[in-house]
Amino acid sequence: MKGTAYLVQATIILLWWLGLSISPNLFAAFQFPEISSLAFNSFFAPDIIIITVLSIVRAYRPIRDLELIILGGFAYGSFYCLNASILSGGGYLATTIMLLGLGYNLFLVYYDYTFKESKSSKIWVNALKTFVQIVCVWIITLVFFPWVIMQAFEIDIVFNNTNAIPSIILFLFSSFLGLFSAYTFVKKGEGTPLPIDQTKKLVINGPYKYVRNPMAIAGMGQGIAVSLYFNSIHILVYALIGGLIWHLVVKPIEEKNMINRFGEDYLMYQKKVRCWIPTLKTQQSNK
């Protein structure tokens, strides 16, 4: 699982640098005001040697020290970019990407500490925590990230376009699916959707009768809806890459945790219900 995660990371970084070298628009979107392109390109060797090459090595050799070196490289680059954004008043896309990479590597290094059961079984407590989680996640992923992308690529905001109605319908449907899934977690699972405050029980009710990861589908749908509304291929790419990373990296780690917690019950559920494509046969209620 970790091996795949580090291979994905190395691939994305290589494709990113390739894109920068062949697309002036992509290169411009990642620049910091008043910082020369030469200074920006100076990141190339550290990126390739410290992060990309070591990520490839780590993919095939489970060495803890390599993970910490890669994490340190991302931490240094992230704080450099953050400071550059503060001083220059720009370069927010580059800084955001680096901070996401830092979070990604923190997750890989310390994911054993990420999964914890909720300490509360009270519905109203878990509902309140879930509400806060949803508000924060939606603001970050559906408002802040798209805004950063549109600012970096200088995409005009157009509210009255031909995609407005279908995009709004898709967004509302996806949002309902996400909210219904969260409600099911709270009511049936005695926890929240967040792994660090996860459910005590295996949830196979509501949307989970038909598909294993309805919240991931909902998030993808919302991202695609936003890209349609603003007619932005850039936001669409962001949504698709997010879904791909979730499928290749996060899902296997989550499923390993579920197997450890629920054993044969989850294995049977996993066998009967697909991840992305709805299964028409319904499952039994929580035990």
Backbone bond lengths (Angstrom), bond angles and torsions (degrees), N, CA, C in turn:
res aa  C-N    CA-C-N  psi(-1)  N-CA   C-N-CA  omega(-1)  CA-C   N-CA-C  phi
1 M - - - 1.469 - - 1.525 111.82 -
2 K 1.335 116.03 -50.46 1.458 118.82 178.59 1.525 110.81 -64.84
3 G 1.327 115.91 -35.76 1.457 119.13 179.28 1.511 111.60 -58.23
4 T 1.324 116.41 -45.42 1.466 121.00 177.04 1.518 111.09 -60.94
5 A 1.335 116.53 -41.28 1.463 121.07 -179.03 1.526 111.46 -60.89
6 Y 1.323 116.53 -41.72 1.468 119.33 -179.56 1.527 111.66 -74.07
7 L 1.328 117.21 -32.37 1.467 119.29 174.33 1.524 110.93 -66.07
8 V 1.325 116.79 -41.02 1.465 120.97 176.61 1.523 110.02 -59.84
9 Q 1.319 116.15 -44.21 1.463 120.15 179.46 1.524 111.78 -60.90
10 A 1.324 116.89 -47.28 1.463 120.76 -179.91 1.526 111.10 -62.00
11 T 1.320 116.87 -40.90 1.465 121.23 -179.92 1.519 111.47 -63.74
12 I 1.338 116.60 -44.68 1.464 120.31 -179.44 1.525 111.04 -62.91
13 I 1.325 116.83 -41.85 1.471 119.85 -179.58 1.523 110.67 -65.18
14 L 1.329 117.46 -43.09 1.467 120.37 178.60 1.527 111.30 -63.06
15 L 1.331 116.66 -43.70 1.467 120.14 178.61 1.523 111.07 -65.75
16 W 1.323 116.70 -35.35 1.469 121.10 178.70 1.526 110.85 -63.25
17 W 1.329 117.00 -47.94 1.464 119.65 178.84 1.525 111.43 -66.22
18 L 1.324 117.25 -35.48 1.465 120.12 175.65 1.520 109.96 -62.80
19 G 1.329 116.37 -43.88 1.459 120.32 177.83 1.515 112.30 -61.67
20 L 1.329 116.68 -41.05 1.465 120.17 178.46 1.523 111.62 -62.07
21 S 1.329 116.19 -35.08 1.464 119.95 -176.27 1.522 113.35 -76.25
22 I 1.348 117.49 -24.03 1.469 119.14 -175.72 1.524 113.17 -110.82
23 S 1.332 118.07 -11.45 1.465 120.41 -177.81 1.526 111.10 -122.22
24 P 1.327 118.05 107.96 1.470 120.89 177.13 1.525 112.42 -60.35
25 N 1.333 117.65 -34.63 1.464 120.54 179.86 1.531 111.40 -66.58
26 L 1.328 116.33 -42.23 1.460 120.07 177.94 1.523 110.33 -65.26
27 F 1.317 116.45 -42.17 1.465 120.88 179.31 1.526 110.61 -60.98
28 A 1.328 116.07 -44.26 1.466 120.59 -178.67 1.524 111.65 -64.79
29 A 1.331 117.19 -33.86 1.466 120.86 -177.41 1.521 112.57 -66.18
30 F 1.327 116.79 -23.22 1.463 120.46 -177.24 1.526 113.55 -100.74
31 Q 1.319 117.84 6.60 1.458 120.54 -176.59 1.526 112.65 -82.47
32 F 1.334 114.81 154.55 1.456 122.67 173.14 1.525 108.98 -102.33
33 P 1.329 118.79 133.43 1.468 120.59 177.43 1.530 110.75 -57.99
34 E 1.314 115.35 138.29 1.465 122.95 175.53 1.531 113.55 67.71
35 I 1.332 117.57 9.98 1.461 121.19 172.44 1.519 107.15 -114.64
36 S 1.310 117.05 125.32 1.462 120.85 -172.06 1.525 111.62 -67.10
37 S 1.324 114.88 155.84 1.464 120.46 177.49 1.527 111.16 -64.45
38 L 1.334 116.60 -27.57 1.463 120.38 178.05 1.529 110.63 -64.17
39 A 1.330 115.74 -41.86 1.467 119.68 178.07 1.526 110.42 -64.82
40 F 1.337 116.01 -38.77 1.463 120.17 178.53 1.526 110.51 -63.93
41 N 1.326 116.85 -45.15 1.461 121.09 -178.35 1.525 112.59 -67.53
42 S 1.329 116.49 -15.54 1.463 119.76 177.91 1.524 111.93 -66.75
43 F 1.337 116.31 -14.19 1.462 120.50 175.98 1.527 112.06 -74.34
44 F 1.340 117.32 -13.70 1.464 120.27 -171.61 1.528 112.17 -58.74
45 A 1.332 117.34 -54.41 1.465 120.25 -177.19 1.530 112.54 -61.80
46 P 1.344 119.42 -47.96 1.473 118.34 176.98 1.527 112.74 -60.53
47 D 1.332 116.41 -39.96 1.464 120.05 179.09 1.523 111.47 -60.00
48 I 1.319 115.77 -46.05 1.463 120.11 -176.36 1.525 111.46 -72.62
49 I 1.345 116.58 -45.57 1.465 119.94 -173.93 1.528 112.11 -77.70
50 I 1.342 116.11 -50.98 1.462 119.79 -173.34 1.522 112.15 -76.56
51 I 1.333 116.93 -41.26 1.462 119.26 -173.00 1.527 112.18 -99.75
52 T 1.337 116.80 -53.18 1.466 119.00 -173.59 1.525 112.74 -68.97
53 V 1.332 116.81 -53.96 1.465 119.98 -177.52 1.526 110.85 -63.14
54 L 1.329 116.29 -45.17 1.463 118.75 -179.85 1.527 111.84 -66.69
55 S 1.336 117.03 -30.79 1.469 119.67 175.75 1.523 110.80 -65.15
56 I 1.330 116.17 -39.98 1.468 120.01 177.91 1.527 110.46 -64.96
57 V 1.338 115.95 -43.80 1.469 119.43 178.23 1.527 110.38 -61.62
58 R 1.351 115.55 -44.57 1.471 119.56 -179.38 1.526 111.81 -64.43
59 A 1.310 117.42 -28.15 1.461 120.44 179.47 1.525 111.51 -61.81
60 Y 1.325 116.61 -28.85 1.461 120.35 -176.52 1.526 113.68 -110.50
61 R 1.350 115.93 -12.34 1.460 119.34 178.78 1.523 109.10 -132.26
62 P 1.316 118.18 111.51 1.468 121.52 -176.32 1.527 112.87 -74.44
63 I 1.327 115.78 75.47 1.462 121.60 -178.99 1.526 108.69 -106.05
64 R 1.309 116.74 117.81 1.466 121.80 -177.24 1.528 111.83 -61.35
65 D 1.326 117.11 -39.39 1.467 119.99 -178.33 1.527 111.79 -61.02
66 L 1.329 117.14 -35.07 1.463 120.03 177.65 1.528 110.57 -63.88
67 E 1.319 116.71 -40.35 1.464 120.26 178.46 1.524 110.82 -59.93
68 L 1.328 116.39 -41.63 1.464 120.63 -178.70 1.524 111.39 -70.21
69 I 1.336 117.16 -36.00 1.472 120.28 177.10 1.523 110.15 -65.18
70 I 1.334 116.45 -45.11 1.469 120.82 178.47 1.525 110.20 -61.92
71 L 1.326 116.61 -43.33 1.466 120.98 177.55 1.520 110.71 -60.43
72 G 1.327 116.66 -42.41 1.463 120.30 178.18 1.515 112.20 -63.16
73 G 1.337 116.60 -39.42 1.462 120.01 176.90 1.513 112.00 -61.86
74 F 1.330 116.70 -43.08 1.465 120.45 177.71 1.522 111.43 -66.49
75 A 1.334 116.77 -38.18 1.461 120.10 -179.76 1.528 110.50 -63.63
76 Y 1.322 116.84 -45.12 1.471 120.06 179.37 1.529 110.55 -62.12
77 G 1.338 116.25 -48.86 1.462 119.86 -179.75 1.518 112.42 -62.52
78 S 1.334 116.55 -36.96 1.466 120.45 -178.92 1.520 111.44 -65.78
79 F 1.331 116.39 -45.73 1.464 118.92 -178.74 1.528 111.63 -71.99
80 Y 1.334 117.19 -29.45 1.464 119.87 173.45 1.526 109.50 -62.62
81 C 1.333 116.37 -49.04 1.468 120.39 -179.07 1.524 111.41 -64.57
82 L 1.329 116.90 -39.67 1.464 120.02 178.81 1.520 110.80 -61.70
83 N 1.324 116.15 -44.32 1.463 120.09 178.06 1.521 110.99 -65.50
84 A 1.338 116.81 -39.09 1.467 120.75 178.46 1.522 111.09 -63.57
85 S 1.335 117.38 -39.07 1.467 120.51 178.08 1.523 111.43 -65.96
86 I 1.334 116.18 -39.54 1.463 120.07 178.97 1.526 110.78 -64.74
87 L 1.328 116.45 -43.45 1.461 120.65 -176.89 1.523 112.75 -74.69
88 S 1.340 116.76 -36.07 1.469 120.17 -174.66 1.520 113.28 -96.34
89 G 1.333 117.13 -16.50 1.460 119.80 -177.66 1.514 113.41 70.52
90 G 1.320 117.83 29.89 1.466 121.66 -179.46 1.518 110.71 -165.50
91 G 1.332 115.48 -164.06 1.457 120.20 -179.17 1.516 113.05 68.04
92 Y 1.336 115.87 29.17 1.465 119.64 -174.01 1.528 112.88 -68.20
93 L 1.328 117.01 -29.80 1.464 119.27 179.35 1.526 110.32 -67.05
94 A 1.324 116.76 -45.69 1.462 120.67 178.97 1.525 110.92 -61.28
95 T 1.325 116.37 -43.98 1.462 120.44 179.92 1.520 111.27 -64.99
96 T 1.330 116.61 -41.82 1.465 120.41 179.13 1.520 111.29 -62.44
97 I 1.329 116.88 -43.84 1.465 120.86 179.58 1.525 110.75 -62.54
98 M 1.333 116.31 -42.86 1.460 119.66 179.98 1.528 111.53 -65.09
99 L 1.321 117.24 -41.26 1.465 120.14 178.76 1.527 111.30 -66.25
100 L 1.335 116.58 -36.60 1.464 119.75 174.61 1.527 110.57 -63.78
101 G 1.329 116.54 -40.96 1.458 120.47 176.69 1.516 111.98 -62.92
102 L 1.332 115.84 -38.03 1.465 119.96 176.83 1.527 110.46 -63.88
103 G 1.329 116.49 -45.02 1.460 120.18 177.69 1.520 112.12 -62.48
104 Y 1.323 116.39 -39.77 1.466 122.64 178.42 1.524 110.24 -59.25
105 N 1.330 116.69 -45.85 1.461 120.29 -178.16 1.523 112.42 -74.15
106 L 1.323 117.35 -32.92 1.462 119.52 172.80 1.525 110.21 -60.97
107 F 1.328 115.93 -40.36 1.462 120.62 177.89 1.524 110.92 -63.23
108 L 1.337 117.23 -43.66 1.456 120.40 -178.75 1.526 111.72 -65.65
109 V 1.316 116.30 -39.25 1.466 120.09 -176.81 1.525 111.82 -75.35
110 Y 1.325 116.03 -37.06 1.470 119.51 -172.12 1.527 113.28 -120.95
111 Y 1.331 118.01 26.37 1.465 118.42 -174.24 1.527 112.92 -65.41
112 D 1.336 117.86 -20.08 1.465 119.70 176.77 1.528 111.61 -61.98
113 Y 1.334 115.72 -25.48 1.463 120.05 179.95 1.529 112.08 -93.07
114 T 1.326 116.45 -1.56 1.464 120.90 -175.12 1.518 112.35 -81.18
115 F 1.322 117.30 -31.82 1.462 121.31 -172.77 1.528 110.65 -97.52
116 K 1.323 115.37 110.94 1.465 121.71 178.42 1.526 109.33 -138.80
117 E 1.313 115.64 141.55 1.459 119.63 178.08 1.524 110.83 -74.45
118 S 1.312 115.13 148.61 1.459 120.84 177.17 1.528 110.10 -61.61
119 K 1.318 116.20 139.61 1.460 120.78 179.84 1.527 112.02 -83.47
120 S 1.318 116.39 -8.92 1.459 120.35 -177.67 1.526 110.92 -116.16
121 S 1.333 115.30 141.60 1.465 120.80 174.26 1.523 111.60 -107.94
122 K 1.321 116.46 0.80 1.460 120.81 -179.01 1.524 110.08 -76.78
123 I 1.322 115.94 128.85 1.459 120.45 -176.27 1.520 111.49 -61.30
124 W 1.328 117.53 -43.59 1.469 119.34 -175.56 1.525 112.09 -67.15
125 V 1.337 117.05 -33.57 1.469 120.29 177.84 1.524 110.01 -67.85
126 N 1.328 116.57 -48.09 1.464 120.47 179.41 1.526 111.66 -66.65
127 A 1.335 116.63 -33.70 1.465 120.00 177.46 1.522 110.72 -65.28
128 L 1.333 117.03 -41.51 1.466 120.79 178.92 1.522 110.86 -65.15
129 K 1.333 116.56 -44.21 1.462 120.16 178.48 1.527 110.88 -63.30
130 T 1.322 116.44 -40.78 1.466 120.58 179.00 1.519 111.24 -64.34
131 F 1.329 116.85 -40.72 1.466 120.87 177.68 1.528 110.79 -59.22
132 V 1.327 117.10 -45.64 1.468 121.25 178.93 1.525 110.26 -63.06
133 Q 1.339 116.63 -42.35 1.467 120.77 178.77 1.525 111.28 -59.73
134 I 1.329 116.07 -47.33 1.463 120.69 -177.34 1.523 110.95 -63.63
135 V 1.333 116.98 -45.17 1.468 120.46 179.54 1.523 110.46 -59.15
136 C 1.330 117.06 -46.16 1.470 120.82 -178.92 1.528 111.58 -64.65
137 V 1.329 116.44 -46.55 1.473 120.39 -178.18 1.522 110.85 -64.47
138 W 1.321 117.65 -43.89 1.462 120.36 -179.30 1.527 111.72 -65.64
139 I 1.327 117.52 -40.37 1.469 119.93 178.85 1.525 110.36 -63.07
140 I 1.335 116.00 -42.79 1.468 119.89 -177.49 1.527 111.40 -70.89
141 T 1.345 116.96 -49.59 1.466 120.06 -171.57 1.522 114.15 -84.50
142 L 1.336 117.38 -27.47 1.468 120.06 -174.11 1.521 113.69 -108.92
143 V 1.327 116.97 -11.23 1.465 120.26 178.19 1.524 110.55 -118.97
144 F 1.337 116.24 -58.89 1.464 119.50 -173.96 1.524 112.46 -65.82
145 F 1.341 117.59 -53.21 1.462 119.73 -177.77 1.535 112.39 -60.29
146 P 1.344 119.33 -48.39 1.469 118.75 176.16 1.528 112.79 -59.53
147 W 1.338 117.49 -37.46 1.468 120.14 178.03 1.520 110.74 -62.67
148 V 1.337 116.97 -44.56 1.469 120.66 178.65 1.521 110.32 -60.22
149 I 1.329 117.16 -43.81 1.464 121.50 179.97 1.522 110.96 -63.09
150 M 1.327 116.96 -45.27 1.464 120.63 -178.00 1.523 111.49 -67.30
151 Q 1.324 117.01 -36.18 1.462 120.12 177.11 1.527 110.82 -67.72
152 A 1.324 116.57 -42.86 1.463 120.46 -176.79 1.522 112.06 -65.95
153 F 1.331 116.33 -38.90 1.466 120.16 -178.35 1.529 112.55 -97.02
154 E 1.341 115.79 6.58 1.469 122.15 176.87 1.527 111.44 53.78
155 I 1.334 114.88 49.88 1.463 121.40 179.13 1.520 108.90 -85.97
156 D 1.308 116.94 126.99 1.462 121.35 178.90 1.525 110.26 -70.17
157 I 1.328 116.08 137.50 1.457 121.37 177.26 1.524 108.88 -84.17
158 V 1.331 115.84 115.61 1.465 121.81 -179.31 1.524 108.11 -121.68
159 F 1.323 117.16 118.91 1.457 121.25 -176.22 1.529 112.87 -92.14
160 N 1.310 118.00 -28.33 1.465 120.94 -176.80 1.526 110.21 -108.33
161 N 1.302 116.28 79.63 1.462 119.60 177.51 1.522 109.42 -124.26
162 T 1.306 115.80 171.36 1.469 120.82 -174.26 1.524 113.23 -66.71
163 N 1.332 116.77 -17.78 1.463 119.81 -178.84 1.523 112.96 -89.37
164 A 1.321 117.56 -1.72 1.467 120.78 -171.71 1.524 112.58 -58.18
165 I 1.336 117.15 -53.03 1.467 120.13 -174.49 1.532 112.15 -64.45
166 P 1.353 119.49 -52.32 1.471 118.07 179.39 1.527 113.16 -62.51
167 S 1.335 117.27 -34.38 1.461 119.40 -179.95 1.526 111.15 -68.84
168 I 1.332 117.07 -38.48 1.466 120.60 177.91 1.525 110.66 -66.21
169 I 1.338 116.40 -41.85 1.470 120.42 178.02 1.530 110.27 -61.17
170 L 1.333 116.53 -45.86 1.462 120.76 179.27 1.525 110.90 -62.79
171 F 1.330 116.10 -41.02 1.462 119.97 -179.25 1.528 110.85 -64.68
172 L 1.327 116.79 -44.54 1.464 120.44 -179.30 1.528 111.32 -65.15
173 F 1.338 116.39 -42.61 1.466 119.78 178.45 1.527 110.65 -62.61
174 S 1.329 116.61 -45.83 1.466 120.88 -179.33 1.521 110.99 -64.43
175 S 1.328 116.32 -39.92 1.467 120.13 178.92 1.524 110.95 -64.54
176 F 1.334 116.09 -42.00 1.471 119.94 177.58 1.526 110.68 -61.14
177 L 1.333 116.50 -43.03 1.464 120.60 179.04 1.524 110.49 -61.04
178 G 1.338 116.44 -44.17 1.457 120.13 179.10 1.518 112.47 -63.96
179 L 1.335 116.65 -43.15 1.463 120.77 -179.89 1.528 111.56 -67.57
180 F 1.333 116.37 -40.73 1.467 120.53 178.32 1.529 110.26 -63.51
181 S 1.329 116.50 -39.62 1.464 120.99 178.36 1.526 110.51 -64.43
182 A 1.335 116.13 -43.72 1.463 120.41 178.95 1.526 110.92 -63.25
183 Y 1.329 116.17 -41.64 1.469 121.34 177.67 1.528 110.54 -59.92
184 T 1.321 116.49 -40.80 1.459 120.90 179.74 1.525 111.01 -65.07
185 F 1.333 116.32 -40.13 1.463 120.37 176.01 1.529 110.76 -57.22
186 V 1.331 115.08 -47.91 1.462 120.44 -176.12 1.526 111.28 -66.11
187 K 1.329 116.53 -46.47 1.467 120.57 -174.11 1.521 112.87 -75.26
188 K 1.323 117.32 -44.12 1.462 120.63 -173.41 1.531 113.62 -98.24
189 G 1.326 116.63 -27.07 1.462 118.87 -173.41 1.508 115.34 -98.10
190 E 1.345 117.12 -12.85 1.465 121.83 -177.73 1.526 111.06 58.34
191 G 1.320 114.97 50.97 1.455 120.60 178.47 1.511 110.03 -171.53
192 T 1.328 116.17 -157.87 1.463 121.64 -179.34 1.526 109.40 -129.23
193 P 1.337 118.28 170.38 1.470 120.37 179.14 1.526 113.72 -70.50
194 L 1.337 118.12 -19.19 1.461 120.98 -175.82 1.523 110.12 -73.83
195 P 1.342 118.91 129.14 1.472 120.95 -177.91 1.524 113.64 -55.69
196 I 1.333 117.38 -34.22 1.459 120.12 -178.26 1.528 111.90 -73.94
197 D 1.333 116.65 -7.60 1.466 122.41 179.37 1.530 108.43 -141.38
198 Q 1.334 115.60 48.46 1.459 120.95 -167.58 1.531 113.03 -80.13
199 T 1.323 113.95 171.95 1.465 121.00 -174.77 1.524 111.96 -69.50
200 K 1.335 114.82 154.77 1.464 120.67 176.00 1.528 111.39 -85.51
201 K 1.329 116.08 -24.79 1.459 121.28 -176.29 1.526 110.74 -115.48
202 L 1.327 115.32 153.77 1.461 120.94 174.23 1.525 108.74 -71.78
203 V 1.316 116.55 123.28 1.466 121.50 -177.31 1.524 109.61 -96.89
204 I 1.336 115.77 116.90 1.469 120.77 176.88 1.528 109.88 -132.10
205 N 1.332 114.83 24.96 1.461 121.04 179.08 1.522 110.28 -103.04
206 G 1.334 115.58 176.49 1.458 120.50 175.68 1.515 111.69 56.89
207 P 1.327 117.78 -134.56 1.469 120.55 179.47 1.522 112.67 -61.96
208 Y 1.338 116.18 -24.66 1.461 120.20 -177.34 1.524 112.67 -72.44
209 K 1.317 117.69 -8.36 1.466 120.43 171.48 1.525 111.02 -66.64
210 Y 1.314 115.40 -28.75 1.466 120.30 -168.92 1.526 114.01 -111.05
211 V 1.329 116.97 -24.83 1.462 119.81 -178.75 1.529 107.91 -151.57
212 R 1.334 117.02 143.61 1.463 119.62 -172.09 1.529 113.39 -74.57
213 N 1.304 117.25 -28.16 1.461 119.12 -174.06 1.526 112.00 -132.54
214 P 1.324 117.15 64.66 1.467 119.51 -178.59 1.523 113.90 -63.98
215 M 1.332 117.63 -28.73 1.466 119.00 -179.90 1.524 111.23 -69.78
216 A 1.326 117.19 -34.25 1.463 120.20 175.56 1.525 110.30 -67.12
217 I 1.327 116.54 -40.72 1.466 120.78 176.72 1.519 110.09 -62.87
218 A 1.333 116.17 -41.78 1.463 120.51 179.11 1.523 111.09 -62.15
219 G 1.326 116.80 -43.85 1.462 120.27 179.20 1.515 112.52 -63.22
220 M 1.335 116.03 -42.13 1.464 120.10 176.44 1.521 110.71 -61.72
221 G 1.327 116.07 -44.45 1.463 120.34 -179.96 1.511 112.08 -61.41
222 Q 1.327 117.30 -41.67 1.462 120.73 178.32 1.526 111.30 -63.36
223 G 1.333 116.22 -43.91 1.461 119.63 179.46 1.516 112.48 -62.94
224 I 1.330 116.28 -42.67 1.465 120.45 177.92 1.521 110.32 -64.95
225 A 1.334 117.01 -38.40 1.466 120.75 178.64 1.528 111.25 -62.29
226 V 1.318 116.61 -42.45 1.472 120.30 178.15 1.526 110.55 -63.24
227 S 1.333 116.47 -41.20 1.468 119.73 179.31 1.527 111.24 -64.48
228 L 1.329 117.26 -37.88 1.466 120.94 177.40 1.522 111.21 -67.26
229 Y 1.325 116.56 -41.38 1.461 120.74 -177.12 1.527 110.93 -61.64
230 F 1.325 116.18 -41.95 1.459 120.27 -179.16 1.525 112.46 -95.54
231 N 1.350 115.50 4.18 1.462 120.63 178.97 1.530 110.95 52.65
232 S 1.336 115.37 47.20 1.464 121.41 -173.34 1.522 111.40 -116.68
233 I 1.316 116.23 113.50 1.453 121.08 175.11 1.523 110.37 -67.31
234 H 1.338 116.21 -27.62 1.463 120.65 -178.78 1.530 110.88 -66.25
235 I 1.323 116.71 -43.71 1.466 120.14 178.58 1.525 110.26 -69.37
236 L 1.332 117.42 -34.30 1.462 120.80 176.17 1.524 110.54 -61.72
237 V 1.329 116.95 -44.61 1.465 121.05 178.07 1.528 110.03 -60.93
238 Y 1.328 116.07 -42.20 1.473 121.00 177.19 1.528 110.86 -57.77
239 A 1.328 117.19 -45.53 1.465 121.27 -179.19 1.528 111.41 -65.72
240 L 1.333 116.74 -42.16 1.465 120.63 -178.11 1.524 111.55 -69.40
241 I 1.333 116.71 -40.32 1.466 119.84 177.76 1.527 110.12 -64.31
242 G 1.330 115.91 -40.72 1.459 119.52 177.19 1.517 111.93 -59.97
243 G 1.339 116.76 -43.80 1.458 120.68 177.98 1.519 112.49 -64.81
244 L 1.336 116.34 -39.02 1.464 120.78 179.68 1.527 110.98 -65.46
245 I 1.336 116.28 -44.34 1.465 119.90 178.77 1.526 110.41 -63.40
246 W 1.328 115.86 -41.20 1.465 118.40 178.20 1.532 110.60 -60.45
247 H 1.331 116.83 -43.84 1.469 120.93 -176.51 1.530 111.70 -67.93
248 L 1.324 116.89 -42.31 1.461 120.42 -174.39 1.521 113.53 -83.51
249 V 1.330 116.80 -29.05 1.465 120.29 -172.05 1.530 112.58 -112.86
250 V 1.322 116.33 -56.98 1.468 120.03 -172.09 1.525 111.73 -72.62
251 K 1.322 117.11 -44.80 1.469 120.88 -176.27 1.530 112.89 -57.79
252 P 1.340 119.88 -48.20 1.465 118.68 179.68 1.530 112.93 -60.70
253 I 1.337 116.62 -37.06 1.463 119.83 179.60 1.525 110.25 -69.12
254 E 1.331 116.49 -42.70 1.466 120.32 177.52 1.528 111.10 -62.31
255 E 1.326 116.31 -42.38 1.462 119.68 -177.80 1.525 111.72 -68.17
256 K 1.319 117.30 -34.27 1.466 119.99 174.86 1.524 110.02 -61.86
257 N 1.332 116.09 -42.36 1.459 120.62 177.77 1.528 111.32 -63.02
258 M 1.338 116.21 -41.00 1.467 120.50 179.59 1.527 111.19 -64.92
259 I 1.314 116.82 -39.81 1.466 120.77 178.85 1.523 110.32 -65.07
260 N 1.329 116.57 -41.57 1.463 120.38 178.70 1.526 111.54 -63.76
261 R 1.326 116.75 -34.09 1.466 120.66 -176.00 1.527 113.02 -85.36
262 F 1.335 116.16 -41.63 1.466 119.38 -171.26 1.529 113.89 -113.19
263 G 1.326 116.85 -6.79 1.454 121.37 172.85 1.518 115.14 56.99
264 E 1.330 115.56 -128.88 1.461 122.12 -173.95 1.526 112.63 -62.13
265 D 1.338 116.78 -32.31 1.466 119.65 179.53 1.526 110.87 -60.11
266 Y 1.328 115.79 -43.64 1.467 117.97 179.98 1.518 111.08 -73.04
267 L 1.322 118.13 -36.57 1.464 120.61 178.94 1.526 110.81 -61.21
268 M 1.330 116.99 -40.23 1.463 120.83 177.43 1.525 110.52 -66.65
269 Y 1.324 116.01 -42.61 1.465 120.59 178.10 1.527 110.41 -62.63
270 Q 1.315 116.41 -43.34 1.463 122.05 179.68 1.522 111.01 -61.79
271 K 1.326 115.89 -35.88 1.462 120.56 -178.73 1.533 111.69 -72.78
272 K 1.333 117.18 -32.95 1.458 121.49 -174.50 1.529 113.94 -89.98
273 V 1.338 116.93 -28.59 1.466 120.71 -173.96 1.523 109.69 -117.77
274 R 1.335 116.58 128.62 1.459 121.28 -178.37 1.525 111.41 -77.65
275 C 1.326 115.19 164.66 1.466 121.13 -176.52 1.521 112.23 -78.51
276 W 1.335 117.50 -47.92 1.464 121.96 -173.03 1.524 113.18 -110.77
277 I 1.326 116.99 -35.87 1.468 120.86 -175.89 1.521 109.17 -96.18
278 P 1.333 118.96 123.65 1.469 121.52 -176.99 1.526 112.46 -57.11
279 T 1.332 114.63 140.15 1.454 122.78 174.97 1.522 108.27 -102.69
280 L 1.323 117.91 128.22 1.460 120.90 -174.24 1.519 112.90 -74.06
281 K 1.326 118.20 -29.09 1.459 120.49 179.11 1.520 109.21 -72.09
282 T 1.310 116.95 129.63 1.460 121.07 -178.54 1.516 111.12 -87.61
283 Q 1.355 114.10 158.66 1.454 120.80 -179.37 1.522 110.57 -101.19
284 Q 1.316 115.07 165.52 1.452 120.20 176.29 1.517 109.92 -72.71
285 S 1.312 116.55 158.09 1.457 121.47 178.50 1.521 110.17 -68.36
286 N 1.356 115.28 166.85 1.463 120.82 178.74 1.527 110.59 -57.67
287 K 1.291 114.88 143.73 1.465 119.20 177.86 1.525 108.97 -79.88
